[in-house]
Amino acid sequence: MSEFRIASRYAKSLLELAEEKKCLDKVVKDMQMFTDVCNANHDLVLMLKNPIISHFKKLSILKEIFKGKVNDLTMSIFEILAKKNREMYLPEVAATFKAQYNNFKGIVESTITTVNPLSAAVRKDINAIVKKITKSEVALTEKTDPDLIGGFVLKIGDKQIDDSVSGKLKELRLQFVDKGYVSKL
């Protein structure tokens, strides 16, 4: 079975069970914390995917890290996946869970990349614009990239609006190539 299908099934079950037990918001925070820990500590992900380390050892490590910090339902999904020898899929389950939660709540993920951090007023305006475009709630993630030179790149779901100086320069370069311009460099 594919990694995506496995993660999707466990995430869906966790979402439905958390909704039923009325602890969905807590489980969402737990899965986000798990994702953040995985992003900050790549060794944890490598340990989860390592076939040499026993499944019970992996579960005990997860319990040491997250015991008392996560909801019982979140800990039980860790235990279930470890007992079924599928703990290596935990990072994918967490990511898929977040996507399914956003879909369930009608939240659209968007990312804005700029040269400098946004001011509160600009952030509020961008949230309002994206909310108007999508007619949904918005989870805006901000990134900075000095290579943009100026402007911004806004991603809404799988769509991208590139209004950056570096994007315009790339377009210009492609136009020169299409017109047969040959650089003498």
Residue frames as a rotation matrix with the C-alpha (Angstrom) as fourth column:
MET 1
0.587 0.810 0.000 0.00
0.810 -0.587 0.000 0.00
0.000 0.000 -1.000 0.00
SER 2
0.021 -0.604 0.797 1.31
0.514 -0.677 -0.526 3.45
0.857 0.421 0.296 -0.81
GLU 3
-0.749 -0.435 -0.500 2.63
0.653 -0.356 -0.669 5.81
0.113 -0.827 0.551 1.83
PHE 4
-0.852 0.463 0.244 -0.04
-0.417 -0.882 0.217 8.38
0.316 0.083 0.945 0.96
ARG 5
0.012 0.918 -0.396 -2.91
-0.262 0.385 0.885 5.91
0.965 0.093 0.245 1.32
ILE 6
-0.121 -0.129 -0.984 -1.63
0.810 0.560 -0.173 4.66
0.574 -0.818 0.037 4.66
ALA 7
-0.929 -0.281 -0.241 -1.19
0.369 -0.757 -0.540 8.19
-0.031 -0.590 0.807 6.00
SER 8
-0.666 0.728 0.162 -4.57
-0.495 -0.594 0.634 9.24
0.558 0.342 0.757 4.64
ARG 9
0.095 0.737 -0.669 -6.44
0.156 0.653 0.741 6.38
0.983 -0.175 -0.053 6.30
TYR 10
-0.262 -0.242 -0.934 -4.87
0.934 0.182 -0.309 6.88
0.245 -0.953 0.178 9.72
ALA 11
-0.994 -0.111 -0.005 -5.30
0.110 -0.976 -0.190 10.67
0.016 -0.190 0.982 9.52
LYS 12
-0.407 0.912 0.044 -8.97
-0.401 -0.222 0.889 10.30
0.821 0.344 0.456 8.57
SER 13
0.162 0.443 -0.882 -9.60
0.565 0.691 0.451 7.90
0.809 -0.571 -0.138 11.43
LEU 14
-0.582 -0.456 -0.673 -7.84
0.813 -0.327 -0.481 10.20
0.000 -0.827 0.562 13.89
LEU 15
-0.931 0.270 0.246 -9.81
-0.206 -0.944 0.257 13.21
0.302 0.189 0.935 12.64
GLU 16
-0.074 0.975 -0.210 -13.15
-0.209 0.190 0.959 11.42
0.975 0.115 0.190 12.97
LEU 17
0.121 0.069 -0.990 -12.32
0.805 0.577 0.139 10.04
0.581 -0.814 0.014 16.40
ALA 18
-0.820 -0.463 -0.336 -11.03
0.572 -0.681 -0.458 13.39
-0.017 -0.568 0.823 17.68
GLU 19
-0.698 0.651 0.297 -14.20
-0.411 -0.704 0.579 15.09
0.586 0.282 0.759 16.43
GLU 20
0.167 0.789 -0.592 -16.33
0.135 0.576 0.806 12.43
0.977 -0.214 -0.010 18.11
LYS 21
0.087 -0.227 -0.970 -14.45
0.958 0.286 0.019 12.77
0.273 -0.931 0.243 21.42
LYS 22
0.884 0.364 0.293 -14.56
0.331 -0.930 0.160 16.58
0.330 -0.044 -0.943 21.14
CYS 23
0.521 -0.788 -0.327 -10.79
0.204 -0.257 0.945 17.01
-0.829 -0.559 0.027 21.41
LEU 24
0.682 -0.181 0.709 -10.10
0.730 0.120 -0.672 17.95
0.037 0.976 0.214 17.78
ASP 25
0.848 -0.358 0.390 -8.43
-0.262 -0.924 -0.279 21.29
0.460 0.134 -0.878 18.58
LYS 26
0.549 -0.660 0.512 -6.05
-0.609 0.103 0.786 19.63
-0.572 -0.744 -0.346 21.05
VAL 27
0.448 -0.358 0.819 -5.14
0.488 0.866 0.112 16.85
-0.749 0.350 0.562 18.60
VAL 28
0.839 -0.147 0.523 -4.49
0.422 -0.431 -0.798 19.44
0.343 0.890 -0.300 15.87
LYS 29
0.709 -0.599 0.371 -2.07
-0.687 -0.706 0.172 21.25
0.159 -0.376 -0.913 18.18
ASP 30
0.455 -0.527 0.718 -0.43
-0.275 0.683 0.676 17.94
-0.847 -0.505 0.166 19.09
MET 31
0.581 -0.211 0.786 0.09
0.719 0.586 -0.374 16.94
-0.382 0.783 0.492 15.48
GLN 32
0.850 -0.317 0.420 1.46
0.002 -0.796 -0.605 20.40
0.526 0.515 -0.676 14.68
MET 33
0.581 -0.662 0.474 3.85
-0.756 -0.224 0.615 20.06
-0.301 -0.716 -0.630 17.63
PHE 34
0.466 -0.387 0.795 4.90
0.235 0.921 0.311 16.62
-0.853 0.042 0.521 16.36
THR 35
0.756 -0.157 0.636 5.52
0.633 -0.072 -0.771 18.08
0.167 0.985 0.045 12.88
ASP 36
0.803 -0.464 0.373 7.53
-0.461 -0.881 -0.104 20.95
0.377 -0.089 -0.922 14.38
VAL 37
0.479 -0.633 0.608 9.65
-0.504 0.368 0.781 18.50
-0.719 -0.681 -0.143 16.40
CYS 38
0.526 -0.248 0.814 10.24
0.611 0.776 -0.159 16.40
-0.592 0.580 0.559 13.28
ASN 39
0.832 -0.197 0.519 11.22
0.329 -0.577 -0.747 19.49
0.446 0.793 -0.416 11.28
ALA 40
0.681 -0.576 0.452 13.60
-0.713 -0.662 0.231 20.65
0.166 -0.479 -0.862 14.02
ASN 41
-0.091 -0.687 0.721 15.10
-0.727 0.541 0.423 17.22
-0.681 -0.486 -0.548 14.64
HIS 42
0.259 0.145 -0.955 15.69
-0.912 0.362 -0.192 15.22
0.318 0.921 0.226 11.48
ASP 43
-0.791 -0.605 -0.092 17.27
-0.522 0.745 -0.415 12.46
0.320 -0.280 -0.905 13.59
LEU 44
-0.440 0.722 0.534 13.83
-0.449 0.338 -0.827 11.67
-0.778 -0.604 0.176 15.03
VAL 45
0.540 0.641 -0.546 12.46
-0.779 0.134 -0.613 11.09
-0.319 0.756 0.572 11.52
LEU 46
-0.102 -0.671 -0.734 15.47
-0.786 0.506 -0.354 8.95
0.609 0.541 -0.580 10.62
MET 47
-0.865 -0.175 0.471 14.97
-0.469 0.618 -0.632 6.93
-0.180 -0.767 -0.616 13.82
LEU 48
0.021 0.965 0.262 11.30
-0.566 0.228 -0.792 6.36
-0.824 -0.132 0.551 12.99
LYS 49
0.693 0.245 -0.678 12.22
-0.721 0.238 -0.651 5.14
0.002 0.940 0.342 9.50
ASN 50
-0.361 -0.929 -0.084 15.15
-0.914 0.370 -0.168 2.99
0.187 0.016 -0.982 10.64
PRO 51
0.503 0.623 -0.599 14.26
-0.533 0.769 0.353 -0.72
0.680 0.142 0.719 10.22
ILE 52
-0.331 -0.723 -0.606 17.02
0.133 0.600 -0.789 -1.84
0.934 -0.342 -0.103 12.60
ILE 53
-0.896 0.066 0.439 15.53
-0.432 -0.364 -0.825 -0.15
0.105 -0.929 0.354 15.67
SER 54
-0.760 0.632 -0.152 12.71
0.642 0.766 -0.029 -2.20
0.098 -0.120 -0.988 17.17
HIS 55
-0.202 0.803 0.561 9.18
0.275 -0.503 0.819 -0.89
0.940 0.320 -0.119 17.06
PHE 56
0.638 0.435 -0.636 8.90
0.696 0.027 0.717 -1.03
0.329 -0.900 -0.285 20.85
LYS 57
-0.284 -0.814 -0.507 12.07
0.887 -0.424 0.184 1.03
-0.365 -0.397 0.842 21.23
LYS 58
-0.772 0.064 0.632 10.67
0.365 -0.770 0.523 3.63
0.520 0.635 0.571 18.84
LEU 59
0.289 0.955 0.064 7.43
0.369 -0.173 0.913 3.73
0.883 -0.240 -0.403 20.84
SER 60
0.434 -0.175 -0.884 9.32
0.895 -0.025 0.445 4.16
-0.100 -0.984 0.146 24.11
ILE 61
-0.718 -0.696 -0.001 11.29
0.682 -0.704 0.201 7.06
-0.140 0.144 0.980 22.58
LEU 62
-0.458 0.638 0.618 8.06
0.215 -0.595 0.774 8.68
0.862 0.488 0.135 21.39
LYS 63
0.561 0.679 -0.474 6.55
0.603 0.058 0.796 8.24
0.567 -0.732 -0.377 24.85
GLU 64
-0.056 -0.674 -0.736 9.62
0.952 -0.258 0.164 9.82
-0.301 -0.692 0.657 26.48
ILE 65
-0.884 -0.327 0.333 9.43
0.439 -0.825 0.356 12.82
0.158 0.461 0.873 24.18
PHE 66
-0.599 0.712 0.366 5.67
-0.193 -0.572 0.797 13.40
0.777 0.407 0.481 24.16
LYS 67
-0.171 0.573 -0.801 4.26
0.812 0.543 0.215 11.90
0.558 -0.614 -0.558 27.39
GLY 68
-0.069 0.266 -0.961 2.35
0.845 -0.496 -0.198 14.54
-0.530 -0.826 -0.190 29.30
LYS 69
-0.722 -0.260 -0.641 2.65
-0.058 -0.901 0.430 16.98
-0.689 0.348 0.635 26.41
VAL 70
-0.805 0.452 -0.384 0.03
-0.443 -0.026 0.896 15.49
0.396 0.891 0.221 24.09
ASN 71
0.085 0.956 0.282 -3.55
-0.996 0.085 0.012 14.34
-0.012 -0.282 0.959 24.37
ASP 72
-0.206 -0.102 0.973 -4.22
-0.390 0.921 0.014 10.67
-0.898 -0.377 -0.229 25.16
LEU 73
0.787 0.553 0.272 -5.76
0.050 0.383 -0.923 10.22
-0.614 0.740 0.274 21.72
THR 74
0.661 -0.635 -0.400 -2.59
-0.708 -0.354 -0.611 11.50
0.246 0.687 -0.684 20.06
MET 75
-0.316 -0.794 0.519 -0.47
-0.899 0.426 0.104 9.16
-0.303 -0.434 -0.848 22.17
SER 76
0.163 0.437 0.885 -2.77
-0.157 0.897 -0.414 6.27
-0.974 -0.072 0.214 21.25
ILE 77
0.966 0.122 -0.229 -2.22
-0.238 0.063 -0.969 6.88
-0.104 0.990 0.090 17.51
PHE 78
0.081 -0.994 -0.071 1.53
-0.972 -0.063 -0.225 6.71
0.220 0.087 -0.972 18.18
GLU 79
-0.358 -0.187 0.915 0.99
-0.619 0.781 -0.082 3.39
-0.699 -0.595 -0.396 19.98
ILE 80
0.618 0.673 0.406 -1.28
-0.107 0.584 -0.805 1.95
-0.779 0.454 0.433 17.30
LEU 81
0.815 -0.354 -0.459 1.13
-0.533 -0.148 -0.833 2.81
0.227 0.923 -0.310 14.50
ALA 82
-0.213 -0.945 0.248 4.08
-0.975 0.189 -0.117 1.38
0.063 -0.267 -0.962 16.46
LYS 83
-0.176 0.206 0.963 2.23
-0.437 0.860 -0.264 -1.86
-0.882 -0.467 -0.061 17.26
LYS 84
0.798 0.501 0.334 1.32
0.098 0.439 -0.893 -2.26
-0.594 0.746 0.302 13.59
ASN 85
-0.068 -0.957 0.281 4.94
0.693 0.157 0.703 -1.58
-0.717 0.243 0.653 12.55
ARG 86
0.248 0.232 0.941 3.94
0.895 -0.428 -0.130 1.62
0.372 0.874 -0.313 10.76
GLU 87
0.529 -0.085 -0.844 5.57
0.570 -0.701 0.428 4.26
-0.629 -0.708 -0.323 12.95
MET 88
-0.584 -0.795 0.162 7.71
0.631 -0.319 0.708 5.30
-0.511 0.516 0.688 9.98
TYR 89
-0.347 0.551 0.760 4.57
0.750 -0.323 0.577 6.89
0.563 0.770 -0.301 8.53
LEU 90
0.103 0.432 -0.896 3.95
0.930 -0.361 -0.067 9.17
-0.353 -0.827 -0.439 11.52
PRO 91
-0.655 -0.340 -0.675 5.35
0.162 -0.936 0.314 12.35
-0.738 0.096 0.668 9.88
GLU 92
-0.935 0.349 0.058 3.17
0.025 -0.099 0.995 11.74
0.353 0.932 0.083 6.82
VAL 93
-0.182 0.896 -0.405 0.14
0.908 0.311 0.281 11.00
0.378 -0.316 -0.870 9.02
ALA 94
-0.177 0.062 -0.982 0.68
0.684 -0.710 -0.168 14.31
-0.707 -0.702 0.083 10.85
ALA 95
-0.891 -0.199 -0.408 0.96
-0.129 -0.750 0.648 16.27
-0.435 0.630 0.643 7.58
THR 96
-0.753 0.658 -0.022 -2.06
0.249 0.316 0.916 14.54
0.609 0.684 -0.401 6.06
PHE 97
-0.168 0.674 -0.719 -4.03
0.985 0.084 -0.152 15.08
-0.042 -0.734 -0.678 9.27
LYS 98
-0.500 -0.075 -0.863 -3.37
0.261 -0.963 -0.067 18.83
-0.826 -0.259 0.501 9.07
ALA 99
-0.967 0.137 -0.215 -4.50
-0.249 -0.321 0.914 18.92
0.057 0.937 0.344 5.42
GLN 100
-0.498 0.827 -0.260 -7.66
0.579 0.540 0.610 16.96
0.645 0.153 -0.748 6.22
TYR 101
-0.229 0.368 -0.901 -8.37
0.865 -0.349 -0.361 19.19
-0.448 -0.862 -0.238 9.24
ASN 102
-0.768 -0.105 -0.632 -8.03
-0.100 -0.955 0.280 22.31
-0.633 0.278 0.722 7.07
ASN 103
-0.861 0.487 -0.144 -10.37
-0.068 0.170 0.983 20.79
0.503 0.857 -0.113 4.50
PHE 104
-0.341 0.732 -0.590 -12.84
0.875 0.476 0.085 19.82
0.343 -0.487 -0.803 7.25
LYS 105
-0.098 0.226 -0.969 -12.83
0.712 -0.664 -0.227 23.34
-0.695 -0.712 -0.096 8.72
GLY 106
0.724 0.384 0.573 -12.77
0.689 -0.446 -0.572 25.11
0.036 0.809 -0.587 5.33
ILE 107
0.589 -0.627 -0.509 -9.34
-0.137 -0.699 0.702 26.65
-0.796 -0.344 -0.498 5.91
VAL 108
0.914 -0.349 0.206 -7.13
0.265 0.132 -0.955 27.50
0.307 0.928 0.213 2.94
GLU 109
0.385 -0.868 -0.314 -3.37
0.581 -0.036 0.813 27.41
-0.717 -0.495 0.490 3.45
SER 110
0.878 -0.199 0.436 -1.46
0.279 -0.529 -0.802 30.21
0.390 0.825 -0.409 1.83
THR 111
0.260 -0.883 -0.390 2.16
0.821 -0.010 0.570 31.29
-0.508 -0.469 0.723 1.96
ILE 112
0.979 -0.050 0.197 3.58
0.064 -0.841 -0.537 34.71
0.192 0.538 -0.821 1.25
THR 113
0.238 -0.966 -0.103 7.27
0.930 0.196 0.310 35.13
-0.279 -0.170 0.945 0.59
THR 114
0.966 0.027 0.259 8.76
0.098 -0.959 -0.266 38.62
0.241 0.282 -0.929 0.77
VAL 115
0.086 -0.986 0.145 12.19
0.197 -0.126 -0.972 40.19
0.977 0.112 0.184 1.13
ASN 116
-0.830 -0.302 0.468 11.39
-0.335 -0.399 -0.853 41.66
0.445 -0.865 0.230 4.55
PRO 117
-0.736 0.606 -0.301 8.93
0.663 0.558 -0.498 40.57
-0.134 -0.567 -0.813 7.26
LEU 118
-0.242 0.760 0.603 5.41
0.510 -0.430 0.745 41.95
0.826 0.488 -0.283 6.84
SER 119
-0.906 0.098 0.413 3.96
-0.368 -0.665 -0.650 44.67
0.211 -0.740 0.638 9.02
ALA 120
-0.722 0.678 0.139 0.76
0.302 0.489 -0.818 43.94
-0.623 -0.549 -0.558 10.92
ALA 121
0.008 0.754 -0.657 -1.28
-0.477 -0.574 -0.665 46.18
-0.879 0.319 0.355 8.60
VAL 122
-0.308 -0.188 -0.933 0.03
-0.946 0.165 0.279 44.50
0.102 0.968 -0.229 5.42
ARG 123
-0.998 -0.055 -0.020 -0.51
-0.050 0.983 -0.176 41.05
0.029 -0.175 -0.984 6.94
LYS 124
-0.407 0.913 -0.036 -4.11
0.124 0.016 -0.992 41.97
-0.905 -0.409 -0.120 7.75
ASP 125
0.080 0.405 -0.911 -4.68
-0.819 -0.495 -0.292 43.30
-0.569 0.769 0.292 4.20
ILE 126
-0.638 -0.383 -0.668 -3.23
-0.715 0.616 0.329 40.15
0.286 0.688 -0.667 2.61
ASN 127
-0.906 0.379 0.190 -5.38
0.202 0.779 -0.593 37.96
-0.373 -0.498 -0.783 4.86
ALA 128
-0.076 0.932 -0.355 -8.45
-0.185 -0.363 -0.913 39.94
-0.980 -0.004 0.200 3.77
ILE 129
-0.079 -0.012 -0.997 -7.54
-0.978 -0.195 0.080 39.69
-0.195 0.981 0.004 0.08
VAL 130
-0.888 -0.292 -0.356 -6.91
-0.365 0.917 0.158 35.93
0.281 0.270 -0.921 0.23
LYS 131
-0.703 0.697 0.142 -10.11
0.227 0.409 -0.884 35.44
-0.674 -0.589 -0.446 2.23
LYS 132
0.076 0.729 -0.680 -12.04
-0.570 -0.528 -0.630 37.40
-0.818 0.435 0.376 -0.43
ILE 133
-0.349 -0.299 -0.888 -10.47
-0.928 0.242 0.283 35.38
0.130 0.923 -0.362 -3.28
THR 134
-0.900 -0.152 -0.409 -11.02
-0.143 0.988 -0.053 31.98
0.412 0.011 -0.911 -1.69
LYS 135
0.065 0.950 0.306 -14.20
-0.679 -0.182 0.711 32.72
0.731 -0.254 0.633 0.25
SER 136
0.573 0.008 -0.819 -12.67
0.439 0.841 0.316 30.67
0.692 -0.541 0.479 3.08
GLU 137
0.924 -0.382 -0.005 -10.75
-0.149 -0.374 0.915 31.13
-0.351 -0.845 -0.402 6.27
VAL 138
0.652 -0.751 -0.103 -7.04
-0.206 -0.044 -0.978 31.63
0.730 0.658 -0.183 5.71
ALA 139
0.795 -0.596 -0.114 -3.97
0.327 0.262 0.908 30.16
-0.511 -0.759 0.404 7.41
LEU 140
0.880 -0.464 0.101 -1.23
-0.193 -0.544 -0.817 32.52
0.434 0.699 -0.568 6.22
THR 141
0.591 -0.794 -0.140 2.40
0.670 0.387 0.634 31.48
-0.449 -0.468 0.761 6.54
GLU 142
0.928 -0.320 -0.192 5.08
-0.368 -0.869 -0.330 34.11
-0.061 0.377 -0.924 6.09
LYS 143
0.484 -0.851 0.206 8.55
0.799 0.525 0.292 33.50
-0.356 0.023 0.934 4.70
THR 144
0.701 -0.352 -0.620 11.39
-0.418 -0.907 0.042 35.83
-0.577 0.230 -0.784 3.82
ASP 145
0.430 -0.585 0.688 13.74
0.793 0.608 0.021 35.38
-0.431 0.537 0.726 0.89
PRO 146
0.180 -0.414 -0.892 16.29
-0.089 -0.910 0.405 38.09
-0.980 0.006 -0.201 0.04
ASP 147
-0.741 -0.483 0.467 16.77
0.360 0.302 0.883 36.53
-0.567 0.822 -0.049 -3.43
LEU 148
0.191 0.897 0.398 13.37
0.929 -0.034 -0.368 37.95
-0.316 0.440 -0.840 -4.47
ILE 149
-0.713 -0.563 0.418 15.00
0.642 -0.764 0.065 41.43
0.283 0.314 0.906 -4.61
GLY 150
-0.850 0.526 -0.040 11.55
-0.455 -0.770 -0.448 43.02
-0.266 -0.362 0.893 -4.15
GLY 151
-0.231 0.858 -0.458 7.84
-0.765 0.131 0.630 42.27
0.601 0.496 0.627 -4.44
PHE 152
-0.235 0.245 0.941 6.23
-0.777 0.534 -0.333 39.06
-0.583 -0.810 0.065 -3.24
VAL 153
-0.710 0.176 -0.682 5.27
-0.337 0.766 0.547 35.49
0.619 0.618 -0.485 -4.11
LEU 154
-0.325 0.704 0.631 1.84
-0.876 0.027 -0.481 34.43
-0.356 -0.709 0.609 -2.86
LYS 155
-0.857 0.098 -0.507 0.82
-0.142 0.899 0.414 30.78
0.496 0.426 -0.756 -2.91
ILE 156
-0.243 0.856 0.456 -2.83
-0.917 -0.049 -0.396 29.93
-0.317 -0.514 0.797 -2.31
GLY 157
0.694 0.409 0.593 -3.31
-0.264 0.910 -0.319 26.20
-0.670 0.064 0.740 -2.30
ASP 158
0.134 -0.647 0.751 -1.74
0.713 0.589 0.380 25.02
-0.688 0.484 0.541 -5.55
LYS 159
0.709 0.120 0.695 -1.89
0.610 -0.600 -0.518 28.44
0.355 0.791 -0.498 -7.26
GLN 160
-0.052 -0.810 -0.584 0.96
0.861 -0.333 0.385 30.93
-0.506 -0.482 0.715 -7.23
ILE 161
0.926 0.217 0.309 1.09
0.334 -0.853 -0.401 34.67
0.176 0.475 -0.862 -7.85
ASP 162
0.068 -0.977 -0.202 4.67
0.942 -0.004 0.335 35.77
-0.328 -0.213 0.920 -8.50
ASP 163
0.859 0.185 0.478 4.98
0.338 -0.906 -0.256 39.54
0.386 0.381 -0.840 -8.42
SER 164
0.588 -0.740 -0.328 8.64
0.334 -0.147 0.931 39.60
-0.737 -0.657 0.161 -7.40
VAL 165
0.500 -0.512 -0.698 11.49
-0.756 -0.651 -0.064 41.38
-0.422 0.560 -0.713 -9.13
SER 166
-0.580 -0.756 0.302 13.40
-0.520 0.630 0.577 38.11
-0.627 0.178 -0.759 -9.54
GLY 167
-0.089 0.647 0.757 10.28
0.486 0.692 -0.534 36.54
-0.870 0.320 -0.376 -11.11
LYS 168
0.837 0.378 -0.396 10.00
-0.089 -0.620 -0.779 39.41
-0.541 0.687 -0.486 -13.57
LEU 169
0.036 -0.913 -0.406 13.70
-0.891 -0.214 0.401 39.05
-0.453 0.347 -0.821 -14.44
LYS 170
-0.590 -0.193 0.784 13.20
0.008 0.970 0.244 35.34
-0.807 0.150 -0.570 -15.13
GLU 171
0.461 0.827 0.321 10.25
0.464 0.084 -0.882 36.15
-0.756 0.555 -0.345 -17.40
LEU 172
0.707 -0.258 -0.658 12.38
-0.558 -0.776 -0.295 38.70
-0.434 0.576 -0.693 -19.24
ARG 173
-0.402 -0.903 0.152 15.20
-0.666 0.402 0.628 36.18
-0.629 0.151 -0.763 -19.62
LEU 174
-0.300 0.375 0.877 12.76
0.426 0.875 -0.229 33.65
-0.854 0.305 -0.422 -21.11
GLN 175
0.778 0.598 -0.193 11.45
0.139 -0.463 -0.875 36.25
-0.613 0.654 -0.443 -23.55
PHE 176
0.247 -0.782 -0.572 14.99
-0.865 -0.444 0.234 36.95
-0.437 0.437 -0.786 -24.74
VAL 177
-0.642 -0.465 0.609 15.58
-0.222 0.874 0.433 33.22
-0.733 0.143 -0.665 -25.25
ASP 178
0.136 0.804 0.579 12.30
0.537 0.432 -0.725 32.87
-0.833 0.409 -0.373 -27.18
LYS 179
0.879 0.208 -0.430 13.23
-0.164 -0.714 -0.680 35.78
-0.449 0.668 -0.594 -29.48
GLY 180
0.783 -0.588 0.202 16.60
0.553 0.511 -0.658 34.25
0.284 0.627 0.725 -30.34
TYR 181
0.706 -0.576 0.412 18.80
-0.619 -0.784 -0.035 36.62
0.343 -0.230 -0.911 -28.35
VAL 182
0.634 -0.600 -0.487 22.23
0.586 0.785 -0.204 35.08
0.504 -0.156 0.849 -27.80
SER 183
0.935 -0.339 -0.106 24.42
-0.128 -0.600 0.790 36.35
-0.332 -0.725 -0.604 -25.00
LYS 184
0.614 -0.780 -0.122 28.02
-0.205 -0.008 -0.979 37.12
0.762 0.626 -0.165 -25.94
LEU 185
0.350 -0.467 0.812 29.24
-0.937 -0.159 0.312 36.20
-0.017 -0.870 -0.493 -22.45
